[in-house]
Amino acid sequence: MKHVLYAFPGLCTDSRMFALQLCLDYDIRFIEWIPPQKGETMHTYAGRLSKHIDSSQPFSLIGVSMGGMMCMELAKHVKAEKVVLVSSAKTRSELPTHLKALKVLKLNHLIPTALLKQLVTFYSGTVGDLKGDFRAIFKHMIQVTEPKFLHWVINAIIHWDNEEVPDNVVHIHGDKDKVLQYRYVKPDITIKGGTHYMVGTRADEINALLKEILP
């Protein structure tokens, strides 16, 4: 029986983010994001999301960017064998200063959805390393993101307060990541020259590491 791996993509993305991991010999499963409730934190959201995980057999979690933060919260509700973060943050202290500043300024509530999607698209294409087909796919994923979920998840990230790091967490990060800057994080494994979307652009290296890390 293949080891079950629940995969959680980043902000405004879906299962297509893990297209180059589907070749791995794991039972990779995707859980659709559920509608958030008013005023819900990432922790309480993860509690509801965890009910969609089948814990009757061994499993691990993997999350990219925001998906990694969600995995940190899911790990408080379910017992995974491994929790793998790629281009993400384990705790609030690993978030860049501009995200922390937004918590004080509260400007995200004032930005219309259409403009917010344009900003995310621009930011990912310039600060991130999305190019060619990856960039086109990401743009489409943003376009189809539900406005309510988009506003909620940005607010949830801004107010994320986790400081717990279980022993089964493995954090992979690129030293050229400009979205969640390398200088703020303390990864277990560093990818030299790796950028924020290296789950796609450096898939061979990421996949080789997953084979070593996962049961």
Residue, then its C-alpha position, 0 to 999 in steps of 0.5 A: m500500500k502506498h503511503v498517503l500524502y495530503a498536499f496543500p497548495g499556496l495562496c490562490t492555487d490548486s492541485r496543479m501546483f503539484a503537477l510535477q510531484l504526481c510521478l512520485d510513488y505516493d498516494i497523493r490526495f488533494i482536499e478542496w478548500i472549504p468556505p471560511q466562516k466569518g472571523e475564522t482563524m487559520h487554526t479553527y479553519a484547519g480544525r474543520l478541514s482536518k475532518h476531511i483527512d482519513s486518519s485510519q491509515p498512516f499519512s503525511l502532509i506537504g504544503v507549499s507557501m500558505g499551504g505549509m502554514m495550513c499544514m502547521e495548523l493541521a498538525k495540531h488536529v491530526k497526527a501525521e507521520k511527517v509534515v513537509l513545508v516547501s517555500s513556507a514558514k513554520t512560525r509567525s516569526e518567519l514571516p517577512t516584516h511587510l506581512k506583519a505590518l499589514k496586521v497593524l495597517k489593516l489595508n487589505h480590507l480596503i482593497p477590491t477583489a479585482l485589484l487584489k487579484q491583479l496585485v497577487t498576479f503581479y507580485s508572483g510574476t515579478v518577485g516570484d520566479l514564475k515563467g512561461d506555462f507556470r505563469a499562465i497556469f498561476k494566472h488562471m488559478i488566481q482568476v478562478t479563486e473565490p473572492k471570499f476565500l481570497h480575502w479571508v486567507i490573506n487576512a488569516i495569514i496576516h493574523w497567523d500566530n503559530e509558534e509551535v514546531p513539532d519534531n516531525v516537521v521538515h522545512i525545505h527553503g530556497d536561499k533566493d526566495k523573495v516572497l518568504q525571504y530566506r533571511y527570516v526562516k530557519p529551514d532544515i534543508t536549503i536549496k541553493g538558488g531555489t526560489h519561491y516556486m521551486v516545487g515546479t522549477r526545481a521539481d527534480e531536486i524537491n522530488a528527490l528530497l521527498k523520497e528521502i524524507l517521507p516513509 
